[in-house]
Amino acid sequence: MAELIETAEEATPEWFTPVLQANGHDVHVTAVSAEPVGTGQMAESSRFHLRYDSETDAPSTLIGKFPALDEASRAAGAHGGYAKEVRFYQNIASTVKVATPNCHLALLGEDNVAFTLLLDDLAPAEQGDQIAGCSVDEAEVAARNAAGLHGPRWNDQSLFELEGMTRLDDTDSIDFLSMLVSQFTPGFIERYQAHLSHDDAAMLTMFADRIGTWLARDLPGFGLVHGDYRLDNLLFAPPSLVGGAAADGAPPVYAVDWQTISVGAPVNDLSYFLGNGLVRDVRREAERDIVGTYHQELQSHGVDLSFEAVFEEYRWGTFHGPLITILGAMMVVQTTRGDEMFMAMISRSLDQIRDLNAADLLAQ
């Protein structure tokens, strides 16, 4: 039986062998080497290179994910993110159509902090670059993939029965998120004041004052929300694809990092992704078309909403950008790359809010 481990160093040949045997591979692992992968700030991820005692079709590499070593990042994950990700792979992944890595092992400690995930290595798929942004083609396939998460369980009441699933529109969640955003926004503005205009700071302050209104709004439908659906959490099959399918039949994009999954406003994921993943001029030109692609994909999963209803919800969802950027920046360890990434995200998100006159929605 596989044992829960918390670091890559604990993943020895003796640990890997029963894991692979439980997954149908009659092998013995003779050697393991590991290297760090990814840019995540709330957990540690490693690529494991495996050698066996005989010829086999067992994977030569796998990705392991464990709690963060940094105390601040680990504390952030301990608020429920680690447990959510493990339970996504245990209970949700097989019930939706979003492309995500196949999971070989998902274990969670009794404290909901210790965890082990062992996932397919998707190389040569490449992680998106949150700072550089993506192409319209990549945004199209990412939008389709998001609909594969949202559509199959749209308005599914059984989502509320899933253990540990946060519902973003209940009183406790609204109060908690409102408290966090109100607490962190002044510090975020102070830390990054050299990069924020007066109008930027005013918009963020306004949102902190009215986040309760935003969270409690009436929705055209509820469903699963990834919560941090952005380029650093997407892996694209190279080269950049047109038409939605890789040459070998593999999905053109995969979503990873499920620590923020919840039940709420699904379209938030799309607003957030396009708002901080496309540079301003590209987004302005392609935005409505990509929302149209997403809408068509939702309809293919049986969701009966007009394009106008989806686009209005898309406008509301633009504030998911400031929400996640502020919380992300202020709750994990500060790094040079992190600062550059958060500034790219907040700048693009605020431009999106202005372009769509989304602040008018909170004034109603």
URQUI-V236737 format. One line per field, one symbol per residue. burial: 1 if it has 16 or more other C-alpha atoms within 10 Angstrom, else 0. A space follows every 50 residues. Layout:
burial: ???
This chain:
burial: 00011111001010111111100000111001110000001111111101 11000001001111111100011111110111111111100110001111 10111111000111111111110011111110110101111111111111 11111000100000111110000100110111011001100000010001 10111011001111100000111111111111111110011001010000 11111111111111111111111111111100110010011111111110 10100010011011111111111111111111100001001111111111 11100001100000
